[in-house]
Amino acid sequence: MAEEKKETPRIAKIEVDRDACISVASCVDIAPEVFELDDEGKAVVKDPKGNPDDVILESAQSCPVNAVILYDEEGNKIWPA
């Protein structure tokens, strides 16, 4: 039986908790058009629409400390759940 793929919610806002960020840069590796590391080695959003929403969600989920926070158009938190 094939797995049903869940539809990725539309991401309207991306935040990075700079206090939580530990500079692993998995978000940058997965969504390099959205994230980059600043001079302190912390992740920052450079273009919130730089990659497709499913890639942005994957990049947020890859963060070992859940420092990437995603919201939908109504302001509801998508990730971390």
KAVENTA-V152659 format. One record per residue. N is the residue number from 1. SS is DSSP state (H for helix, E for strand, - for the rest). D_CENTER is the distance of its C-alpha to the mean C-alpha in whole Angstrom. Layout:
n=[N & N]
ss=[SS & SS]
d_center=[D_CENTER & D_CENTER]
//
This chain:
n=[1 & 2 & 3 & 4 & 5 & 6 & 7 & 8 & 9 & 10 & 11 & 12 & 13 & 14 & 15 & 16 & 17 & 18 & 19 & 20 & 21 & 22 & 23 & 24 & 25 & 26 & 27 & 28 & 29 & 30 & 31 & 32 & 33 & 34 & 35 & 36 & 37 & 38 & 39 & 40 & 41 & 42 & 43 & 44 & 45 & 46 & 47 & 48 & 49 & 50 & 51 & 52 & 53 & 54 & 55 & 56 & 57 & 58 & 59 & 60 & 61 & 62 & 63 & 64 & 65 & 66 & 67 & 68 & 69 & 70 & 71 & 72 & 73 & 74 & 75 & 76 & 77 & 78 & 79 & 80 & 81]
ss=[- & - & - & - & - & - & - & - & - & - & - & - & E & E & E & E & - & - & - & - & - & - & - & - & - & H & H & H & H & H & - & - & - & - & E & E & E & - & - & - & - & - & E & E & E & - & - & - & - & - & - & - & H & H & H & H & H & H & H & H & H & H & - & - & - & - & - & E & E & E & E & - & - & - & - & - & E & E & E & - & -]
d_center=[30 & 27 & 24 & 23 & 19 & 17 & 16 & 12 & 13 & 12 & 9 & 11 & 10 & 7 & 8 & 8 & 11 & 13 & 16 & 14 & 12 & 15 & 14 & 13 & 11 & 10 & 6 & 9 & 11 & 9 & 8 & 11 & 11 & 8 & 8 & 11 & 13 & 16 & 20 & 19 & 16 & 14 & 10 & 10 & 9 & 12 & 11 & 9 & 11 & 11 & 10 & 11 & 9 & 9 & 8 & 5 & 5 & 7 & 5 & 3 & 7 & 8 & 8 & 12 & 12 & 9 & 8 & 5 & 6 & 6 & 10 & 12 & 15 & 17 & 15 & 15 & 12 & 10 & 8 & 10 & 13]
//
